[in-house]
Amino acid sequence: MSLLVKICGLSTRETLDVALEGGADMVGFVFFPPSPRHISLGVARDLGSRAKGRAVKVALTVDADDATFENIIETLRPDMLQLHGKETVARLRDIKQKFGLPLMKALPVETASDLAGLPGYASVADRILFDARAPKDATRPGGLGAPFDWHVLENLDLDLPYMVSGGLHADNVAEAIRVTRAGGVDVSSGIESSPGVKDPEMIRAFIRAARATQELMAR
Ligand SMILES: O=C(O)c1ccccc1NCC(=O)[C@H](O)[C@H](O)COP(=O)(O)O
């Protein structure tokens, strides 16, 4: 089983290099000003050129408008757009038609009823990211360091590739993969020493743990 590892919320050259040298398959960049991981278009241009060809560059937005997408595409040159807001299936179709990039739609999960919208999104998106549903008073819809009940995905029957995220870290990623059988894992808070500050050794430890699980599952 080839497992995709996504390191999300990168904002510095040093930690981007750690993720790339550590073998991350995907590197995520946040374009959402209330987030401690939000990056400017200038930083996006710099980190985008640094990551080019070394991992899949994922631009993360929340209910962004077309002008925002145009600016991100011009600077970061993303390989994939991660839509982490309340984007409708029709909006996904619109974005795909306008920008022609693969889409990863984030679905907030708390209970099995949260999977009701999955078929519609799965008809347009290229990948699904199952993330923990944010509390009602949260300042952002993701990147909150809290897991959801992975057993909600235990009997998932989805043809589309999917990732699991929400509160992952080096010590629980194996269990998350075992329960959800996800083809990818995504992490942000679990590799930070403080909100928005990625820790090089925590990045390395997470990737090592994910790869070790991949080996085990492949046996
Ligand atoms: O990371 C953020 O600050 C963020 C802000 C707004 C929307 C989404 C955000 N993150 C989305 C991600 O893909 C995170 O990696 C995912 O939610 C997992 O985060 P964490 O629980 O902190 O590992």
The ligand as an ORCA input file, in Angstrom:
! r2SCAN-3c Opt
* xyz 0 1
  O      -3.965     24.639      9.223
  C      -4.690     25.624      9.326
  O      -4.415     26.631     10.025
  C      -5.998     25.666      8.585
  C      -6.724     26.857      8.564
  C      -7.939     26.905      7.885
  C      -8.429     25.781      7.220
  C      -7.702     24.589      7.223
  C      -6.479     24.529      7.907
  N      -5.748     23.364      7.916
  C      -6.185     22.273      7.106
  C      -5.278     21.115      7.047
  O      -5.159     20.482      5.991
  C      -4.691     20.597      8.320
  O      -3.491     19.937      8.022
  C      -5.693     19.631      8.931
  O      -6.847     20.355      9.303
  C      -5.103     18.919     10.134
  O      -4.717     19.873     11.083
  P      -4.149     19.381     12.515
  O      -5.320     18.795     13.263
  O      -3.625     20.649     13.122
  O      -3.082     18.369     12.255
*
